Amino acid sequence: MEAPFSGVVLVSRGDETLLAEASGYAHIAHGVENTVDTRFAIASGTKGFTALVVVGLVAEGRLALSTTAREVLGDDLPLIDDRVTVEHLLTHTSGIGDYCDEEAEPPPNPLLATSADYLAALDGWPQVSPPGTDFRYNNGAFVVLGLIAERIAGIPFPELVHDRVCRPAGMTDTAFLRSDALPARTATGYLEDGRTNVFSLPVAGHGDGGIYSSAPDFRRFWPALLEGRIVPPEWTARMLRPHADGYGLGFWLPWPGVVRLEGGDHGVAFRSTHEPSSGLTATLISNDHRGGGPLLGRLDEFFTKA
């Protein structure tokens, strides 16, 4: 029998709450139940925040979409093609080797915690295809973007996300947390066999994933994004325009008029979908990598597909 859902679903339209439910346990051994405002890891949902940090620097003229990774990285990561640009990295068309290829095993070293750790993990992966030719989902590309942002701004990447995304959006429950030292009101992730995911994920995330957030914070995030409180409106519009294979700049565009962030990993499942025209937001966030299953389909039914 399939295990019951563990997590939160929250659907809202503007100030109106249409659905708010929490189930399962944030910590099984201690009997701590999930609540609507429990914080969960969101895996690759982090990539949208990374894109916003980078595009914010572009909007300020401190970086350009045409800037090459090599211009910023110098001699680091020499196997990245010299032609790879920030835009290639943002659109998963860089063709760089991926330190965390989701189709391959084993997963990356779980001891990753600092930018230096990630830089070492990224080294030694040869280019897979010429830049700009193929869409290939690439986790490493977003770590590279995070490293680029750090070097341009001179500020650690977690601080950049807090200052440039979370604070202007009012996302008070969103931050990079250590998976081996989770604070109160934060869900531990669980594998299918009941073990925690502490040995299956990096200790601390970076540009490709690993931030922790809550469903109510995504209710705040989408209006902040669309109102231009994170990056200028003209850049928001550019980020939410299709660039490659149903993807904008850091955001999925599953069908016309709808934008989405999503992620999944060992003991992690996340999806937040927003329809700007109606103000409708549907977020599912779980500490079980099997995610919502049929629940995801039910949440999509709230939206009118063209």
Secondary structure, 3 states (H helix, E strand, C coil): CCCCCCEEEEEEECCEEEEEEEECEEECCCCEECCCCCEEECHHHHHHHHHHHHHHHHHCCCCCCCCEHHHHHCCCCCCCCCCCEHHHHHCCCCCCCCCCCCCCCCCCCCCCCCHHHHHHHHCCCCCCCCCCCCCCCCHHHHHHHHHHHHHHHCCCHHHHHHHHHHHHHCCCCCEECCCCCCCCCECCCECCCCCECCCCCCCCCECCECEEECHHHHHHHHHHHHCCCCCCHHHHHHHCCCCECCECCCCECCCCCCEEEEEEECCEEEEEEEECCCCEEEEEEECECCCCCHHHHHHHCCCCCC
